[in-house]
Amino acid sequence: MPSVRDRNESAWLLPNDGSRTNHGLRRDMRRFADNDEIDMVIVGCGAGGSVMAQRLARAGWRVAALDAGPFWDPDTDWVSDEAGSHGLYWTEPRVIAGSDPVPMGSNNSGRGVGGSMIHYAGYTPRFHPSDFATYTNDGVGADWPLDYEDLRPYYTALEQELPVAGEHWPWGDPHGYPYRPHPVGGNGEIFLRGADKLGITAKVGPVAIANGRFGNRPHCIYRGFCLQGCKVNAKASPLVTHIPDALARGAEIRANAMVTQVVTDQHTGRALGVLYLRDGREHFQRARMVAVAGYSIETPRLLLNSASSRFPDGLCNDFDQVGRYLMVQGAPQTAGRFDAEVRMYKSPPPEVSSEAFYETDPARDYKRGFAIQTVSPLPITWAEHVAAQGHWGAALREYMSDYVHWSCLGSLCEFLALPDNRVTLAEEKDAHGLPVAQFSYSQCDNDRALAKAAQSVMEDILHAAGADEVITIQRYAHLVGGARMAADERHGVVDANCRSFAVPNLYITDGSALPTQGSANPALTIMAVAARAADHLTGTG
């Protein structure tokens, strides 16, 4: 496998090769037996697990990726109906607690092959160089055991592979994108107009949607359903990018396989494989190595449910780090009403963004910062937005009939990593008799100050653009952390290469490994971290 720095990534993935369809790849997929000792079994087929599977398959590894959900077929499974898309979300029971509990569901979990990238907004910004040393620079959060330059070539490669469209990006490490930005819809025009009047720089993109055709994938038709699944496959997700390439290279994707335990040898402490449930039966898949990529709730839950005599408090939890430092981004959304029709749904939900407030500003009474993006809630989500303001009955109907006149902006606020924001096991059991995850979350004063500042800026932008009324809903988005990477086992679960400190042949390659979250959507960074870990495993990094 060539080095990440010299291979032609834009020609890497199967969508550039029209010779085989995804249906054919699934039909002809390699299938391993449970008693085959494969090289790697991966738990989860989202952003991290899919990239890991694809990279290892390309290196000739015998790899199987197991996912608890279905292997989606966009042609038959997805609909142009907001209510009909709720099956894309992980809705298994979870217990939420803390002074500021985080609702679980549509905006922070996924179900099935492709994970939450099936219904992510398609937005793929990079983290900034400052994100990797927030404790050193700002006295908050944590320093990563790697820096931005370690991920930079992987960011560049993945932006080619998805691919990403957008204007030249002036923030963080300034860089361009392989595709030109998309045309701007009504929502984006309002953001650009208001930002310009206030002297705030805003740019179009970056979205993982090619501006035009890309291989077998059609161009975007601007239907506004990125958050409910892209039926036309214009939006990049692992389901249509890295999974097909992994299949073509000999990987197995085993859907509807709920992993219940990582099994370890009681004498050596090494992972032997995983127990999983499928079709009502328990199976054991033997493997030389295990990678867990179940995301920030299910990964800690699996580790804790994998307790043994060697690991009585949960796998990799000798120092009580599993489940800790779980983060969400504050994500207030502010909408403004305009006399002219906006029709904010007629475009990808995120199309214009500003990272002008991303870094710590010494003049402010908080550390770190926030980003602002267009968001375009469809009618059901918009009704929830309006109802949250206390409007009901006739007032709600009036707001809903006015839907096409509203513009909506959203912020991503860097809420801080705190040790007591964590996943533990609840007393409640799921349908398989396993303890479910309990997620306890409480904001700190810095978090609240950030959200307040972000709301104020969004209101100013909309008023500057001509809004005659603004409303805001407080919400969360994007989970990361819970099994974070660190310099040593007393401060984290895995090292800079995503290798567990406690179990030498166990890797964690999802968002739970991230020590901080920045003010950026995390999908691209999760993929970059997984790609780097794969290069470490194959000796090509």
VEXDREN-2710 file (C-alpha; in Angstrom, 1 decimal):
% VEXDREN-2710
k/r/px/py/pz
1/MET/0.0/0.0/0.0
2/PRO/1.7/3.3/-1.0
3/SER/2.3/6.1/1.4
4/VAL/-0.5/8.4/2.2
5/ARG/1.7/11.3/0.9
6/ASP/2.2/10.0/-2.6
7/ARG/-0.8/8.0/-3.7
8/ASN/-3.4/9.4/-6.0
9/GLU/-6.4/9.4/-3.6
10/SER/-8.9/10.9/-6.1
11/ALA/-8.6/7.6/-8.1
12/TRP/-8.8/5.4/-5.0
13/LEU/-12.4/4.6/-4.4
14/LEU/-14.7/2.4/-6.3
15/PRO/-17.2/5.2/-7.3
16/ASN/-14.7/6.2/-9.9
17/ASP/-14.9/2.7/-11.4
18/GLY/-18.2/2.0/-13.1
19/SER/-17.6/-1.7/-13.6
20/ARG/-19.5/-3.1/-10.6
21/THR/-22.6/-2.0/-8.7
22/ASN/-23.0/-1.9/-4.9
23/HIS/-25.6/-4.6/-5.2
24/GLY/-23.2/-6.9/-7.0
25/LEU/-20.5/-6.2/-4.4
26/ARG/-22.8/-7.2/-1.6
27/ARG/-23.9/-10.3/-3.4
28/ASP/-20.4/-11.4/-4.1
29/MET/-18.9/-10.3/-0.8
30/ARG/-16.3/-12.5/0.9
31/ARG/-17.7/-14.2/3.9
32/PHE/-15.6/-15.6/6.8
33/ALA/-16.6/-18.4/9.2
34/ASP/-16.8/-17.6/12.9
35/ASN/-14.0/-20.0/13.6
36/ASP/-11.7/-18.4/11.0
37/GLU/-9.1/-16.4/12.8
38/ILE/-9.2/-13.3/10.7
39/ASP/-6.7/-10.5/11.0
40/MET/-9.1/-7.9/12.3
41/VAL/-12.7/-7.8/13.4
42/ILE/-14.1/-4.3/13.6
43/VAL/-17.1/-3.4/15.7
44/GLY/-19.2/-0.7/13.9
45/CYS/-19.3/0.5/10.3
46/GLY/-19.5/4.3/10.7
47/ALA/-16.9/6.9/10.0
48/GLY/-14.0/5.2/11.8
49/GLY/-14.9/1.6/11.3
50/SER/-15.5/1.9/7.6
51/VAL/-12.3/3.7/6.9
52/MET/-10.4/1.1/9.0
53/ALA/-12.0/-1.7/7.1
54/GLN/-11.2/-0.2/3.7
55/ARG/-7.6/0.6/4.5
56/LEU/-6.8/-2.8/5.9
57/ALA/-8.6/-4.6/3.1
58/ARG/-6.5/-2.7/0.6
59/ALA/-3.4/-3.8/2.5
60/GLY/-4.5/-7.4/2.1
61/TRP/-5.8/-8.0/5.6
62/ARG/-8.6/-10.5/6.2
63/VAL/-11.1/-8.2/7.9
64/ALA/-14.7/-8.3/8.8
65/ALA/-16.7/-5.3/10.1
66/LEU/-19.8/-6.1/12.2
67/ASP/-22.7/-3.6/12.6
68/ALA/-25.8/-3.9/14.8
69/GLY/-28.0/-2.3/12.2
70/PRO/-29.0/-3.1/8.6
71/PHE/-27.0/-2.9/5.4
72/TRP/-29.0/0.0/3.9
73/ASP/-30.1/0.2/0.3
74/PRO/-30.9/3.8/-0.5
75/ASP/-33.0/2.8/-3.5
76/THR/-35.4/0.8/-1.4
77/ASP/-34.9/1.7/2.2
78/TRP/-34.9/5.5/2.1
79/VAL/-37.8/7.8/1.4
80/SER/-38.3/11.5/0.7
81/ASP/-40.3/11.8/3.9
82/GLU/-39.0/13.2/7.1
83/ALA/-41.1/11.0/9.4
84/GLY/-40.3/7.9/7.3
85/SER/-36.5/8.5/7.9
86/HIS/-36.6/7.9/11.7
87/GLY/-35.4/4.4/11.3
88/LEU/-31.9/5.7/10.5
89/TYR/-31.3/6.7/14.1
90/TRP/-30.2/4.5/17.0
91/THR/-33.2/4.5/19.3
92/GLU/-32.3/1.6/21.7
93/PRO/-32.8/2.5/25.3
94/ARG/-30.3/4.7/27.1
95/VAL/-30.5/6.5/30.5
96/ILE/-29.6/10.2/30.5
97/ALA/-28.7/12.1/33.7
98/GLY/-26.8/15.1/35.0
99/SER/-27.9/18.8/35.5
100/ASP/-28.0/19.3/31.7
101/PRO/-29.0/15.9/30.2
102/VAL/-28.4/15.3/26.5
103/PRO/-31.3/13.8/24.5
104/MET/-30.2/10.8/22.4
105/GLY/-31.4/10.2/18.9
106/SER/-31.5/11.8/15.5
107/ASN/-28.6/14.3/15.7
108/ASN/-26.0/12.3/17.6
109/SER/-26.4/8.6/16.8
110/GLY/-26.7/6.3/13.8
111/ARG/-28.0/2.8/13.1
112/GLY/-26.7/0.6/10.3
113/VAL/-23.8/0.4/7.9
114/GLY/-22.5/3.9/7.4
115/GLY/-23.4/4.9/11.0
116/SER/-24.4/8.5/11.7
117/MET/-22.8/9.7/8.5
118/ILE/-25.9/8.3/6.8
119/HIS/-27.8/11.2/8.3
120/TYR/-25.0/13.7/9.0
121/ALA/-25.4/17.1/7.3
122/GLY/-22.5/16.4/4.9
123/TYR/-20.3/19.1/6.5
124/THR/-16.7/18.2/6.6
125/PRO/-14.5/21.0/8.1
126/ARG/-11.1/20.2/9.5
127/PHE/-10.1/20.7/13.2
128/HIS/-7.7/23.7/13.7
129/PRO/-4.1/23.3/14.8
130/SER/-5.1/24.9/18.1
131/ASP/-7.5/22.1/18.8
132/PHE/-4.6/19.7/19.5
133/ALA/-3.1/21.8/22.4
134/THR/-6.0/23.5/24.2
135/TYR/-4.6/22.8/27.6
136/THR/-1.1/24.2/26.8
137/ASN/-2.5/27.2/25.0
138/ASP/-5.7/28.0/26.8
139/GLY/-5.6/26.1/30.1
140/VAL/-8.7/24.1/29.3
141/GLY/-9.5/20.7/27.8
142/ALA/-6.6/18.4/27.0
143/ASP/-3.6/18.2/24.7
144/TRP/-3.6/15.4/22.1
145/PRO/-0.7/13.0/22.0
146/LEU/-0.4/14.0/18.3
147/ASP/-0.7/17.4/16.5
148/TYR/-2.4/18.8/13.5
149/GLU/0.5/18.0/11.1
150/ASP/0.1/14.3/11.9
151/LEU/-3.4/14.4/10.5
152/ARG/-2.9/17.0/7.8
153/PRO/-2.1/14.5/5.0
154/TYR/-5.1/12.4/6.0
155/TYR/-7.4/15.4/5.8
156/THR/-6.1/16.1/2.3
157/ALA/-6.5/12.5/1.2
158/LEU/-10.0/12.1/2.5
159/GLU/-11.2/15.5/1.0
160/GLN/-10.2/13.9/-2.3
161/GLU/-11.8/10.6/-1.6
162/LEU/-15.3/11.8/-0.5
163/PRO/-14.8/14.4/-2.3
164/VAL/-15.4/17.8/-0.7
165/ALA/-16.6/21.0/-2.3
166/GLY/-16.1/24.5/-1.0
167/GLU/-14.3/27.8/-1.2
168/HIS/-10.7/28.3/-0.2
169/TRP/-10.8/28.0/3.6
170/PRO/-9.0/30.9/5.4
171/TRP/-9.2/29.6/9.0
172/GLY/-7.0/27.2/11.0
173/ASP/-4.6/25.9/8.4
174/PRO/-5.7/27.7/5.2
175/HIS/-6.4/25.2/2.4
176/GLY/-8.5/24.6/-0.7
177/TYR/-10.9/21.9/-1.7
178/PRO/-11.0/19.6/-4.8
179/TYR/-14.4/20.8/-6.0
180/ARG/-15.7/24.3/-6.5
181/PRO/-18.5/25.4/-4.0
182/HIS/-22.1/24.7/-4.7
183/PRO/-24.6/27.4/-5.7
184/VAL/-25.9/29.2/-2.7
185/GLY/-29.6/28.9/-1.8
186/GLY/-31.8/31.4/0.0
187/ASN/-30.6/30.5/3.5
188/GLY/-27.0/31.0/2.5
189/GLU/-27.7/34.3/0.8
190/ILE/-29.1/35.6/4.0
191/PHE/-26.1/34.5/6.0
192/LEU/-23.7/36.0/3.5
193/ARG/-25.6/39.3/3.4
194/GLY/-25.9/39.7/7.2
195/ALA/-22.3/38.6/7.8
196/ASP/-21.0/41.1/5.2
197/LYS/-22.9/44.0/6.8
198/LEU/-21.2/43.1/10.2
199/GLY/-17.8/42.6/8.7
200/ILE/-17.8/38.9/9.5
201/THR/-16.0/36.6/7.0
202/ALA/-18.2/33.7/5.8
203/LYS/-17.5/31.1/3.1
204/VAL/-19.4/28.6/1.1
205/GLY/-18.8/24.9/2.1
206/PRO/-17.1/22.6/2.8
207/VAL/-19.6/19.8/2.0
208/ALA/-18.9/16.2/1.1
209/ILE/-21.0/16.5/-2.0
210/ALA/-19.3/16.8/-5.3
211/ASN/-20.3/19.9/-7.4
212/GLY/-21.3/17.8/-10.4
213/ARG/-21.1/14.0/-11.0
214/PHE/-18.5/11.9/-9.3
215/GLY/-17.9/8.5/-10.8
216/ASN/-21.2/6.5/-10.5
217/ARG/-22.7/9.1/-8.1
218/PRO/-25.1/11.7/-9.6
219/HIS/-25.0/15.4/-8.9
220/CYS/-26.8/16.9/-6.0
221/ILE/-30.5/17.7/-6.7
222/TYR/-30.7/20.1/-3.6
223/ARG/-33.6/18.2/-2.1
224/GLY/-32.5/19.2/1.4
225/PHE/-32.6/15.6/2.9
226/CYS/-28.9/15.3/3.9
227/LEU/-30.0/14.8/7.5
228/GLN/-32.5/12.1/6.6
229/GLY/-30.3/10.2/4.2
230/CYS/-29.3/11.0/0.6
231/LYS/-31.5/8.8/-1.5
232/VAL/-29.7/9.8/-4.7
233/ASN/-26.2/9.0/-3.3
234/ALA/-24.8/12.5/-4.1
235/LYS/-23.7/13.0/-0.5
236/ALA/-20.7/11.1/0.5
237/SER/-21.0/8.6/3.4
238/PRO/-19.0/5.4/4.1
239/LEU/-22.0/3.4/2.7
240/VAL/-21.3/4.8/-0.8
241/THR/-17.6/5.6/-0.6
242/HIS/-15.3/3.4/1.6
243/ILE/-17.6/0.4/2.2
244/PRO/-17.9/-0.5/-1.6
245/ASP/-14.1/-0.2/-1.9
246/ALA/-13.6/-2.4/1.2
247/LEU/-15.9/-5.0/-0.3
248/ALA/-14.1/-4.9/-3.7
249/ARG/-10.8/-5.6/-1.8
250/GLY/-12.1/-8.7/0.1
251/ALA/-13.6/-7.3/3.3
252/GLU/-16.8/-8.7/4.8
253/ILE/-19.5/-6.4/6.1
254/ARG/-21.7/-8.4/8.6
255/ALA/-24.9/-6.4/9.2
256/ASN/-27.5/-7.0/11.9
257/ALA/-24.7/-8.4/14.1
258/MET/-24.9/-6.9/17.7
259/VAL/-21.5/-7.3/19.4
260/THR/-22.0/-7.9/23.1
261/GLN/-18.5/-8.5/24.4
262/VAL/-14.8/-8.3/23.5
263/VAL/-13.4/-11.6/24.7
264/THR/-9.9/-11.6/26.2
265/ASP/-7.5/-14.3/27.2
266/GLN/-7.4/-14.5/31.0
267/HIS/-3.7/-15.2/31.1
268/THR/-2.2/-12.9/28.5
269/GLY/-4.9/-10.2/28.5
270/ARG/-4.9/-10.2/24.7
271/ALA/-8.2/-9.9/22.7
272/LEU/-9.3/-13.2/21.1
273/GLY/-12.3/-11.9/19.2
274/VAL/-15.9/-10.8/19.8
275/LEU/-19.2/-12.3/20.9
276/TYR/-22.2/-11.2/18.8
277/LEU/-25.9/-11.9/18.4
278/ARG/-27.4/-12.5/15.0
279/ASP/-30.7/-14.0/14.1
280/GLY/-31.3/-14.8/17.7
281/ARG/-28.1/-16.9/18.1
282/GLU/-24.9/-16.1/19.9
283/HIS/-21.7/-16.3/17.8
284/PHE/-18.0/-15.9/18.5
285/GLN/-15.8/-14.4/15.8
286/ARG/-12.1/-15.2/16.3
287/ALA/-9.6/-12.5/15.3
288/ARG/-6.0/-11.7/15.6
289/MET/-6.9/-8.1/16.5
290/VAL/-10.0/-6.2/17.4
291/ALA/-11.0/-2.6/16.6
292/VAL/-14.0/-1.0/18.4
293/ALA/-15.7/1.8/16.5
294/GLY/-19.2/1.9/18.0
295/TYR/-19.0/5.7/18.8
296/SER/-19.0/7.6/22.0
297/ILE/-21.9/5.9/23.8
298/GLU/-21.8/2.3/22.6
299/THR/-18.0/2.0/22.6
300/PRO/-17.7/2.7/26.4
301/ARG/-20.7/0.6/27.0
302/LEU/-19.2/-2.4/25.1
303/LEU/-15.9/-2.0/27.0
304/LEU/-17.7/-1.9/30.4
305/ASN/-19.9/-4.8/29.4
306/SER/-16.7/-6.8/28.6
307/ALA/-15.6/-7.0/32.2
308/SER/-13.7/-10.2/33.2
309/SER/-11.5/-11.5/36.1
310/ARG/-8.6/-9.6/34.5
311/PHE/-10.6/-6.5/34.0
312/PRO/-13.2/-6.5/36.8
313/ASP/-14.3/-2.9/36.2
314/GLY/-14.5/-3.2/32.5
315/LEU/-12.1/-3.7/29.6
316/CYS/-9.3/-1.2/29.5
317/ASN/-10.6/0.5/32.6
318/ASP/-7.8/-0.1/35.1
319/PHE/-7.6/3.6/35.8
320/ASP/-11.3/4.5/35.6
321/GLN/-10.9/6.3/32.2
322/VAL/-13.5/4.4/30.1
323/GLY/-16.6/6.5/29.6
324/ARG/-15.1/9.7/31.0
325/TYR/-14.6/13.1/29.2
326/LEU/-17.5/12.5/26.9
327/MET/-18.3/15.7/25.1
328/VAL/-21.2/17.2/23.1
329/GLN/-21.1/20.5/21.2
330/GLY/-23.6/23.1/22.2
331/ALA/-25.7/23.7/19.1
332/PRO/-28.2/26.5/19.5
333/GLN/-30.2/27.3/16.4
334/THR/-31.5/30.8/15.7
335/ALA/-34.1/31.5/13.1
336/GLY/-35.2/34.8/11.5
337/ARG/-38.3/35.7/9.6
338/PHE/-38.1/37.6/6.3
339/ASP/-40.9/39.2/4.2
340/ALA/-39.5/37.6/1.1
341/GLU/-39.6/33.8/0.7
342/VAL/-36.4/32.0/1.7
343/ARG/-37.2/28.3/1.2
344/MET/-34.3/27.3/3.3
345/TYR/-34.8/23.6/2.4
346/LYS/-33.8/24.1/-1.2
347/SER/-30.1/23.3/-0.7
348/PRO/-27.8/21.2/1.4
349/PRO/-28.6/22.1/5.0
350/PRO/-25.0/23.4/5.7
351/GLU/-23.8/25.5/2.8
352/VAL/-22.3/28.7/4.3
353/SER/-20.2/28.8/7.4
354/SER/-17.9/31.1/9.5
355/GLU/-15.1/30.1/11.8
356/ALA/-14.3/33.7/12.7
357/PHE/-15.1/33.0/16.3
358/TYR/-13.4/29.6/16.6
359/GLU/-10.3/30.5/18.6
360/THR/-9.9/31.8/22.1
361/ASP/-10.4/35.6/22.2
362/PRO/-8.6/37.1/25.2
363/ALA/-11.2/39.9/25.3
364/ARG/-14.0/37.5/26.0
365/ASP/-14.9/35.9/29.4
366/TYR/-14.7/32.4/28.0
367/LYS/-12.1/30.1/26.5
368/ARG/-12.2/28.5/23.0
369/GLY/-15.0/29.4/20.7
370/PHE/-17.7/28.5/18.2
371/ALA/-18.5/28.2/14.5
372/ILE/-21.7/29.3/12.7
373/GLN/-23.4/27.4/9.8
374/THR/-26.6/27.5/7.9
375/VAL/-29.0/24.8/8.9
376/SER/-32.2/24.1/7.2
377/PRO/-34.7/22.1/9.3
378/LEU/-37.4/20.3/7.4
379/PRO/-41.1/20.8/8.6
380/ILE/-41.2/18.3/11.5
381/THR/-38.0/19.6/12.9
382/TRP/-39.1/23.1/12.3
383/ALA/-42.3/22.4/14.2
384/GLU/-40.2/21.2/17.2
385/HIS/-38.2/24.4/17.0
386/VAL/-41.3/26.5/17.1
387/ALA/-43.0/24.5/19.8
388/ALA/-40.0/24.8/22.0
389/GLN/-40.8/28.6/22.1
390/GLY/-44.1/27.7/23.7
391/HIS/-46.2/28.2/20.6
392/TRP/-49.0/25.7/20.2
393/GLY/-52.4/25.3/18.6
394/ALA/-53.3/28.2/16.3
395/ALA/-50.0/30.0/16.9
396/LEU/-48.0/26.9/15.9
397/ARG/-50.2/26.5/12.7
398/GLU/-49.5/30.1/11.9
399/TYR/-45.7/29.7/12.2
400/MET/-45.8/26.5/10.2
401/SER/-47.8/28.2/7.4
402/ASP/-45.0/30.8/7.3
403/TYR/-42.3/28.2/7.0
404/VAL/-40.9/29.4/3.6
405/HIS/-40.2/32.8/5.0
406/TRP/-37.8/31.7/7.7
407/SER/-34.0/31.4/7.6
408/CYS/-32.1/29.3/10.2
409/LEU/-28.5/29.4/11.5
410/GLY/-26.8/27.0/13.8
411/SER/-23.8/27.2/16.0
412/LEU/-21.3/24.6/17.1
413/CYS/-19.9/25.5/20.5
414/GLU/-16.8/23.8/21.9
415/PHE/-18.1/22.6/25.3
416/LEU/-15.2/21.4/27.4
417/ALA/-14.0/17.9/28.3
418/LEU/-14.9/17.3/31.9
419/PRO/-14.2/14.0/33.8
420/ASP/-17.7/13.6/35.3
421/ASN/-19.4/13.9/32.0
422/ARG/-19.4/10.2/31.4
423/VAL/-21.0/6.9/30.4
424/THR/-21.6/4.2/33.0
425/LEU/-23.8/1.1/33.0
426/ALA/-27.4/1.5/34.1
427/GLU/-29.4/-1.0/36.0
428/GLU/-31.9/-1.1/33.1
429/LYS/-31.3/-3.9/30.6
430/ASP/-31.9/-4.0/26.8
431/ALA/-33.7/-6.6/24.8
432/HIS/-30.6/-8.8/24.9
433/GLY/-30.4/-8.6/28.7
434/LEU/-27.3/-6.3/28.6
435/PRO/-27.0/-3.2/30.8
436/VAL/-27.7/-0.1/28.8
437/ALA/-25.6/3.0/28.8
438/GLN/-26.2/5.8/31.3
439/PHE/-24.9/9.1/30.1
440/SER/-24.5/11.8/32.7
441/TYR/-23.8/15.4/31.4
442/SER/-23.6/18.8/33.0
443/GLN/-22.4/22.1/31.5
444/CYS/-19.8/24.3/33.1
445/ASP/-19.9/28.1/33.2
446/ASN/-17.6/28.3/30.2
447/ASP/-20.1/26.2/28.2
448/ARG/-23.0/28.5/29.1
449/ALA/-21.0/31.6/28.2
450/LEU/-20.1/30.2/24.8
451/ALA/-23.7/29.3/23.9
452/LYS/-24.9/32.8/24.9
453/ALA/-22.2/34.4/22.8
454/ALA/-23.0/32.3/19.8
455/GLN/-26.7/33.0/20.0
456/SER/-26.0/36.8/20.2
457/VAL/-23.9/36.7/17.0
458/MET/-26.5/34.7/15.1
459/GLU/-29.2/37.1/16.1
460/ASP/-27.0/40.0/15.0
461/ILE/-26.4/38.4/11.6
462/LEU/-30.1/37.7/11.0
463/HIS/-31.1/41.2/12.1
464/ALA/-28.4/42.7/9.9
465/ALA/-29.8/40.7/6.9
466/GLY/-33.3/42.2/7.5
467/ALA/-35.1/39.7/9.8
468/ASP/-38.1/41.2/11.6
469/GLU/-38.3/38.4/14.2
470/VAL/-35.8/35.9/15.6
471/ILE/-36.2/32.9/17.8
472/THR/-33.7/30.5/19.3
473/ILE/-33.8/26.9/20.4
474/GLN/-31.1/25.4/22.7
475/ARG/-29.8/22.0/21.7
476/TYR/-26.8/19.7/21.4
477/ALA/-24.9/18.0/18.6
478/HIS/-22.0/15.6/17.9
479/LEU/-20.7/13.3/20.6
480/VAL/-17.0/12.6/21.0
481/GLY/-14.8/11.3/23.7
482/GLY/-15.4/8.5/26.2
483/ALA/-12.3/6.4/25.4
484/ARG/-9.9/9.2/24.6
485/MET/-6.3/9.0/23.4
486/ALA/-3.6/10.3/25.8
487/ALA/0.1/10.2/26.5
488/ASP/-0.4/7.4/29.2
489/GLU/-2.9/5.0/30.6
490/ARG/-3.6/7.2/33.7
491/HIS/-5.1/9.9/31.5
492/GLY/-6.7/8.0/28.6
493/VAL/-7.7/4.6/27.1
494/VAL/-5.6/4.6/23.9
495/ASP/-2.3/6.0/22.6
496/ALA/-1.7/8.3/19.6
497/ASN/-2.2/5.4/17.2
498/CYS/-5.5/4.4/18.8
499/ARG/-4.0/1.3/20.4
500/SER/-5.3/0.4/23.8
501/PHE/-2.8/0.8/26.7
502/ALA/-4.3/-2.3/28.5
503/VAL/-4.9/-4.7/25.6
504/PRO/-2.1/-4.6/23.0
505/ASN/-4.1/-6.0/20.1
506/LEU/-7.2/-3.8/20.7
507/TYR/-7.8/-0.5/18.9
508/ILE/-10.5/2.1/19.2
509/THR/-11.0/4.0/16.0
510/ASP/-14.1/6.2/16.3
511/GLY/-15.0/9.5/17.8
512/SER/-14.7/8.2/21.3
513/ALA/-10.9/8.5/21.0
514/LEU/-10.9/12.3/20.4
515/PRO/-9.6/14.2/23.5
516/THR/-11.2/17.5/22.4
517/GLN/-13.9/18.4/19.9
518/GLY/-13.2/21.8/18.6
519/SER/-16.1/23.8/17.0
520/ALA/-16.0/21.7/13.8
521/ASN/-18.3/18.8/12.7
522/PRO/-16.2/15.7/13.7
523/ALA/-16.7/13.3/10.8
524/LEU/-13.7/14.2/8.8
525/THR/-11.4/14.1/11.8
526/ILE/-12.7/10.7/12.9
527/MET/-12.0/9.4/9.5
528/ALA/-8.5/10.9/9.5
529/VAL/-7.7/9.4/12.9
530/ALA/-8.8/6.0/11.7
531/ALA/-6.9/6.2/8.5
532/ARG/-3.7/7.1/10.4
533/ALA/-4.3/4.2/12.8
534/ALA/-4.6/1.9/9.8
535/ASP/-1.3/3.1/8.4
536/HIS/0.3/2.4/11.7
537/LEU/-1.0/-1.1/11.7
538/THR/0.1/-1.8/8.1
539/GLY/3.4/0.0/8.5
540/THR/2.7/2.6/5.8
541/GLY/2.3/5.7/8.0
END
